[in-house]
Amino acid sequence: METIQLKLNERLMQLKQKNPRFSQRSFAQKLGLSSGALNEILQGRRRVSYSLAEKLAERLLLSPSEKEEFLSSFKSEQDAKVSLEYLQINNDQFHAIADWPHFAILNLVKAKSCEYTPRWFSDQLNLSVGSIQTYLERLLRLGFLKLEKGKYVRSKPRYETTDDVLNLSIQKAHLEDLELIKYSLSELSLKERDTTSITLLVDPSRMAEFKKWIRSAQDKFSLKFETTNSSVVYRMVISLFPLKKNSKGEGK
């Protein structure tokens, strides 16, 4: 990450030397970032995906040799960072927390407005206090959450499951997503959700490449739009909707 910060600061200083009125906000627009996102990157508080690094290299108009050096150094640094910050969930762990409220809670603890009480989580997700208490206890017991000075804190910033593994718990979670999508389509207004699809001809032998691109797109979406200034947890299966209790029953 240090290489990215140095390169961005260096280019910002160069632009300011040419035009003293050139601002960090203008620089953010040039890079295709929000001013807040750029500031967090410059401060070392925001993770930069490799795909975003490629985008920044292009926006910085780096020469081929500069781009190669920039991305190679970033990749080694990012690999080291990921090994420290990411926790891959194994099959047994995922089986234990496959129900959507677990992941909703893992995101809600990051909200600046979080009050860290079962009642608060209950109000956000429209689930019973008793069920919330069960989810919290399970997340603590399995090490996904920890208590620090009365606050729930994630043990790792992000979690991921393995790809291409036939697992009944993962299948169950995806089927649950379909039920949540059905509910969002019938019960939520257009202002609250978005569902879209596309039909096209593609080569099935490129499936591994498709998956890599989709994961990269998810990273870009998360980087651009995820915020701690909200207590509304959304789930995206290229269908974006708020996670909350199904009016016909709890926890669907």
Buried (B, 14 or more C-beta within 10 A) or exposed (E): BEBBBEBBEEBBEEBBEEEEEBEBEBBBEBBBBBBEBBBBBBEEEBBBBBBBBBBBBEBBEBEEEEBEBBBEBBEEBBEEEBEEEEBEBEBEBBBBBBBBBBBBBBBBBBBEEBBBBBEBBBBBBEBBBEBBBBBBEBBBEBEBBEEEEEEBEBBBEBBEBEEEEEBEBBEBBEEBBEEBBEBBEEBEEEEBBEEEEEEEEEEEEEEEEEEEEEBBEEBBEEBEEEEEEBBBBBBEEEBBBBBBBBEEEEBB
